[in-house]
Each structure stands twice: as structure tokens, then as C-alpha cells.
Amino acid sequence: MRLVFMGTPDFSVPVLDALVNAGHEIAAVYTQPPRPAGRGKKDRPSPVHHRAEALGLPVRTPKNFKAEEDRDAFAALNADVAVVVAYGLILPQTILDAPTQGCLNIHASLLPRWRGAAPIHRAIMAGDSETGVCIVQMEAGLDTGPVYLRQSTPISADDTTQTLHDRLSEMGAKLIVETLDRLPLPSTPQSEEGVTYAAKIDKAEARIDWTRPATVIDRQIRGLSPFPGAWFELDGERIKALNSRLATGNGAPGITLDDALTIATGDDAVQITQLQRAGKGAQDVDTFLRGTPIPAGTQLE
């Protein structure tokens, strides 16, 4: 098929590769414009931009589709389908209608649960037992369109947003190729029941409140890993907790119960298993504690 691909972050890259490997013609790749990043705040192209150039594909980076010339340029591609995955722009109806068979979105949840910006984070933080990917016919509403195919995966007790992100990206890549192979394909309208919204992660959610139950803190740590990273303070230094597991023990919230970073909470305890100092790389707990011992009885803030 003749496709337009629209995506921006790392999550989208395996999908682009899968479409190319499946033999589809990519008429153009749309991605977000380069953004300032790093210490020098130089404009940095998106992961999809880098990958598309490496594949020799034409790249377009409009800020939006308000300009008539951008809408006309998109329509002139004469695509059969636009495949959209984590693009980062709301598409106007003229764009949704331009390809012969419309725009298909790969959404990282089991719709109608977790429509919106941060479905992977929210699924872990809510304690969901499973999640998945859906191939959706895009329409004007936020992730409201009918679903062609869906696939689920369990969320394990050691999954983080990063591990789930990688798994769902690969699942979505395979599922969109299957969908395109089977078009025209009947779709199923989403249920009006069970609708939830995955609001964008606010950095204010990242500070750990040790008075909360251990299960909630464990989900917060894993759900916000690697970004923005749940954090606590030790002697005034902010430290990110990137992974954890449930533990047993009681004490004042925030008190370390042993020398292995098992910490009392408002209900039971958690052990942090991976940490990161500002400006440093991630470390497993044993490596971290060899450089910075935190003995039992230390109060974390």
C-alpha cells in the first residue's frame, strides 16, 4: 500500500521499520519539528526523523496543519492510508479524510480504557493487570474511533513504563502490518462503558509520599520509570527511584528498615532496586549502596 507515516518518539520507530520491511511504499514521514535538547539546547531531530533519514525516506515537519499549503501537500501524496503512532499533533478532519482509507492509529491501551496522552504510565500506576495495543480508525474525538484489531499483554510486578513501552511498541508494529494485510476489515465501535482518560504526567506527581501504602508507591516508582522518575530526598539531595518491589516490614514512613534500602511506608514496605543521582547513570541498588551506604534507621524525605 502507499502509506504516510506519522510518528515522533522511540515508540514509533519499530512501527516504521515494520512497515518498510513489509514492503509498503512510504510516500512521506511526518514527525514533530526538531526541539531544543541537551545541555547546549540545540535543536534535536526526533527519533523518527533520524530513522526515516537513515532509511532514505522524505521527512516533513510542519508545526501544525493550519496552513492550507500543508494540508494540500498532505492530500497531494495520494496515500491509501496514514499510519499514526505517537505523532504528537491533533489532526484536523481534512487530514483524517485525505487518505483513501483514512488514518489508522496505534494506541497503547485496551480502549476505551486509557484514552489520551499517557496510557502506559497510567496502566501501571493504577495497578491494572493487563494492557495492550489497539489499531483504531481515527476520528475527530480523542481516541474514540472504532477498533480493527487489539492484542493484550499482562502487566507483571516488575514491569516499568520502559519495559512495557518496548513490548507494546513491538506488538503494535506487528499488529498494524496484520491490519493492513487484511484491509478492508470490519471494525468494532468502542464501548460506552469503562472509558478512562490517561492524563499527561505532571512532574508534581513524581515526589514519593512515604505515608502512602507500599502498593501505591511501588506502582508510582515503576509507572514513572524512566521519565520523569519518582524521587525522594536524602540529606537534601534529590534521588530518583527507577525500580522497586514490595517488601514486608513496619516502621515510621520513610525510615529504612535494613541496609539494603527497604523502606517503611504508610502500609508495609518497599525495596528500591534501581536508583539514579542527578546527572549520573542508573545504578542497581547494590552498586549504589557501595558508593553511598544508607544504613537502617535513615529517614528519607
C-alpha positions as CSV (number, residue, x, y, z in Angstrom):
1,M,0.0,0.0,0.0
2,R,1.0,3.6,-0.4
3,L,1.3,5.0,3.1
4,V,2.0,8.2,5.0
5,F,3.7,7.5,8.4
6,M,3.2,10.0,11.2
7,G,5.2,9.5,14.5
8,T,7.8,11.1,16.7
9,P,9.3,9.3,19.7
10,D,11.2,6.0,20.1
11,F,7.9,4.2,20.5
12,S,7.2,4.9,16.8
13,V,10.4,3.7,15.3
14,P,9.8,-0.1,15.3
15,V,6.5,0.6,13.6
16,L,8.2,2.5,10.8
17,D,10.7,-0.3,10.4
18,A,8.0,-3.0,10.2
19,L,6.1,-1.1,7.5
20,V,9.2,-0.8,5.4
21,N,10.1,-4.4,5.9
22,A,6.6,-5.5,4.9
23,G,7.1,-3.9,1.5
24,H,4.8,-0.9,1.8
25,E,5.6,2.3,0.0
26,I,6.2,5.2,2.4
27,A,5.3,8.3,0.5
28,A,6.4,10.6,3.3
29,V,7.2,10.6,7.0
30,Y,5.7,13.3,9.2
31,T,7.2,14.0,12.6
32,Q,7.5,16.8,15.1
33,P,9.9,19.6,14.3
34,P,13.4,19.4,15.9
35,R,13.3,20.7,19.5
36,P,16.0,22.2,21.8
37,A,17.5,19.4,23.9
38,G,20.6,18.6,25.9
39,R,22.9,21.0,27.8
40,G,23.5,23.1,24.8
41,K,19.8,23.3,24.0
42,K,20.5,22.7,20.3
43,D,17.6,21.7,18.1
44,R,17.5,17.9,18.0
45,P,15.5,15.9,15.4
46,S,13.1,13.3,16.7
47,P,14.0,9.6,16.8
48,V,11.6,9.0,13.9
49,H,13.3,11.8,11.9
50,H,16.7,10.1,12.4
51,R,15.4,6.7,11.4
52,A,13.5,8.0,8.3
53,E,16.6,9.7,7.0
54,A,18.6,6.6,7.6
55,L,16.0,4.7,5.5
56,G,16.2,7.3,2.8
57,L,12.6,8.4,3.3
58,P,11.3,12.0,2.7
59,V,10.6,13.8,6.0
60,R,8.2,16.6,6.7
61,T,8.0,18.6,10.0
62,P,5.0,21.0,10.0
63,K,4.3,22.6,13.3
64,N,0.6,22.0,12.7
65,F,-1.8,21.7,9.8
66,K,-3.4,25.2,10.0
67,A,-1.7,26.4,6.8
68,E,-3.6,25.4,3.6
69,E,-0.4,24.6,1.8
70,D,0.5,22.0,4.4
71,R,-3.0,20.4,4.1
72,D,-2.7,20.5,0.3
73,A,0.7,18.9,0.4
74,F,-0.5,16.1,2.6
75,A,-3.5,15.4,0.3
76,A,-1.3,15.5,-2.8
77,L,0.6,12.4,-1.5
78,N,-2.5,10.4,-2.6
79,A,-2.0,7.9,0.2
80,D,-4.1,4.8,0.7
81,V,-3.7,5.0,4.5
82,A,-1.9,7.2,7.0
83,V,-0.4,5.2,9.9
84,V,-0.2,7.4,13.1
85,V,1.6,6.4,16.2
86,A,2.5,8.9,19.0
87,Y,2.8,11.7,16.5
88,G,2.0,14.5,19.0
89,L,-0.4,16.6,17.0
90,I,-4.2,16.6,16.8
91,L,-5.1,16.1,13.2
92,P,-7.8,18.2,11.6
93,Q,-10.7,16.5,9.8
94,T,-9.2,17.4,6.4
95,I,-6.1,15.4,7.2
96,L,-8.1,12.5,8.6
97,D,-10.2,12.4,5.4
98,A,-7.3,12.8,2.9
99,P,-6.1,9.1,2.5
100,T,-8.4,6.8,0.6
101,Q,-8.9,4.6,3.7
102,G,-8.3,7.3,6.3
103,C,-5.9,7.3,9.2
104,L,-5.1,4.4,11.4
105,N,-3.7,5.0,14.9
106,I,-1.8,2.6,17.1
107,H,-2.8,3.2,20.6
108,A,-1.0,1.7,23.6
109,S,-4.0,0.6,25.7
110,L,-7.1,-1.6,25.6
111,L,-9.6,1.0,24.6
112,P,-11.8,2.5,25.8
113,R,-9.6,2.3,28.9
114,W,-6.8,4.9,29.0
115,R,-7.6,7.2,26.1
116,G,-5.2,10.1,25.9
117,A,-1.6,11.0,26.4
118,A,0.0,8.6,28.9
119,P,-1.7,5.2,28.8
120,I,1.3,3.1,29.7
121,H,2.2,5.2,32.8
122,R,-1.4,5.2,33.9
123,A,-2.0,1.5,33.5
124,I,0.9,0.7,35.8
125,M,0.1,3.4,38.3
126,A,-3.5,2.2,38.5
127,G,-2.4,-1.4,39.2
128,D,-4.0,-2.8,36.0
129,S,-3.4,-6.5,35.5
130,E,-3.1,-6.1,31.7
131,T,-2.9,-3.7,28.9
132,G,-2.3,-3.9,25.2
133,V,-2.5,-2.2,21.8
134,C,-5.4,-1.3,19.6
135,I,-5.5,-0.4,15.9
136,V,-8.1,2.4,15.7
137,Q,-9.7,4.2,12.8
138,M,-9.1,7.8,13.7
139,E,-11.9,10.3,14.0
140,A,-12.3,13.8,15.5
141,G,-12.7,12.6,19.1
142,L,-9.7,11.7,21.4
143,D,-9.0,8.0,20.8
144,T,-12.8,7.4,20.2
145,G,-12.7,5.6,16.9
146,P,-13.7,2.0,16.1
147,V,-11.1,-0.7,16.7
148,Y,-9.9,-3.1,13.9
149,L,-7.6,-5.3,15.9
150,R,-6.4,-5.5,19.5
151,Q,-3.9,-7.5,21.4
152,S,-3.4,-7.7,25.2
153,T,-0.4,-8.4,27.4
154,P,-0.2,-8.9,31.2
155,I,1.5,-6.3,33.4
156,S,3.9,-8.1,35.7
157,A,5.0,-7.0,39.1
158,D,8.4,-6.0,37.8
159,D,7.2,-4.1,34.7
160,T,8.2,-0.5,34.4
161,T,6.9,2.0,31.8
162,Q,10.1,1.4,29.9
163,T,9.7,-2.4,29.7
164,L,6.0,-2.1,28.8
165,H,6.7,0.7,26.3
166,D,9.2,-1.6,24.4
167,R,6.9,-4.6,24.5
168,L,3.8,-2.6,23.3
169,S,5.8,-0.9,20.5
170,E,6.8,-4.3,19.1
171,M,3.3,-5.6,19.4
172,G,1.9,-2.5,17.7
173,A,4.3,-2.9,14.8
174,K,3.2,-6.5,14.2
175,L,-0.5,-5.7,14.6
176,I,-0.5,-2.7,12.1
177,V,1.1,-4.9,9.5
178,E,-1.5,-7.6,10.0
179,T,-4.3,-4.9,9.8
180,L,-3.0,-3.5,6.5
181,D,-2.7,-7.0,5.1
182,R,-6.3,-7.7,6.0
183,L,-8.0,-4.5,4.8
184,P,-10.8,-4.0,4.2
185,L,-11.5,-5.3,7.6
186,P,-14.6,-4.9,9.8
187,S,-14.2,-2.6,12.9
188,T,-15.8,-2.7,16.3
189,P,-17.2,0.5,17.9
190,Q,-15.8,1.2,21.3
191,S,-18.0,0.5,24.3
192,E,-19.5,3.5,26.1
193,E,-18.7,1.8,29.4
194,G,-15.3,1.6,31.0
195,V,-13.9,4.9,29.5
196,T,-11.0,6.3,31.4
197,Y,-8.5,9.1,30.4
198,A,-4.8,8.9,30.7
199,A,-3.9,12.5,31.6
200,K,-0.4,13.7,30.8
201,I,2.1,13.0,33.6
202,D,2.7,16.1,35.8
203,K,6.1,16.3,37.4
204,A,4.3,17.2,40.6
205,E,3.2,13.5,40.7
206,A,6.8,12.3,40.9
207,R,7.7,13.1,44.6
208,I,7.3,10.0,46.7
209,D,5.0,10.4,49.8
210,W,6.1,7.6,52.1
211,T,2.9,7.8,54.1
212,R,1.0,6.2,51.2
213,P,0.6,2.4,51.0
214,A,3.5,0.3,49.7
215,T,1.5,-0.9,46.7
216,V,0.8,2.6,45.6
217,I,4.4,3.7,46.0
218,D,5.7,0.7,44.1
219,R,3.3,1.4,41.2
220,Q,4.3,5.1,41.2
221,I,8.0,4.2,41.0
222,R,7.6,1.6,38.2
223,G,5.0,3.7,36.4
224,L,7.2,6.8,36.3
225,S,10.3,5.0,35.2
226,P,12.4,6.2,33.5
227,F,10.7,9.5,33.0
228,P,10.1,11.7,34.8
229,G,11.2,9.3,37.6
230,A,9.7,9.1,41.1
231,W,12.1,10.7,43.6
232,F,12.9,11.2,47.3
233,E,15.4,13.3,49.2
234,L,18.4,12.0,51.1
235,D,20.3,14.7,53.1
236,G,18.9,17.3,50.8
237,E,19.8,15.6,47.5
238,R,17.1,14.5,45.1
239,I,17.4,10.9,44.1
240,K,15.3,9.1,41.5
241,A,13.9,5.6,42.3
242,L,13.6,3.8,38.9
243,N,12.5,0.3,40.1
244,S,11.2,-1.3,43.2
245,R,9.5,-4.3,44.7
246,L,7.1,-4.9,47.5
247,A,8.6,-5.9,50.8
248,T,7.5,-6.6,54.4
249,G,8.2,-4.6,57.5
250,N,6.8,-1.8,59.6
251,G,8.1,1.5,60.9
252,A,7.7,5.2,60.6
253,P,7.0,6.1,56.9
254,G,10.3,6.9,55.1
255,I,12.5,5.0,57.6
256,T,15.0,2.5,56.1
257,L,14.4,-0.9,57.8
258,D,17.7,-2.5,56.8
259,D,20.9,-1.7,55.0
260,A,19.5,-2.8,51.6
261,L,17.1,0.1,51.1
262,T,13.9,-1.5,52.3
263,I,11.7,1.5,53.3
264,A,8.7,1.6,55.6
265,T,5.6,3.2,54.1
266,G,2.1,4.0,55.4
267,D,1.3,0.3,55.0
268,D,4.1,-2.3,54.8
269,A,7.3,-1.6,52.9
270,V,9.0,-1.3,49.5
271,Q,12.6,-2.0,48.5
272,I,14.1,0.2,45.9
273,T,16.1,-1.8,43.4
274,Q,17.4,0.8,40.9
275,L,18.3,4.4,41.6
276,Q,19.8,7.5,39.8
277,R,21.5,10.5,41.1
278,A,21.1,13.8,39.2
279,G,23.5,13.9,36.2
280,K,24.5,10.3,36.7
281,G,23.5,7.0,35.1
282,A,21.1,4.5,36.6
283,Q,22.5,2.0,39.2
284,D,21.2,-1.2,40.8
285,V,20.8,-0.9,44.5
286,D,23.9,-2.9,45.5
287,T,26.2,-0.7,43.3
288,F,24.5,2.5,44.6
289,L,24.9,1.5,48.2
290,R,28.5,0.5,47.9
291,G,29.2,4.2,47.0
292,T,26.6,5.7,49.3
293,P,25.7,3.4,52.2
294,I,22.3,4.1,53.7
295,P,22.1,2.3,57.0
296,A,18.9,1.1,58.7
297,G,17.2,3.9,60.6
298,T,17.9,6.6,58.0
299,Q,15.0,8.9,57.4
300,L,14.2,9.6,53.7
301,E,12.2,12.6,52.8
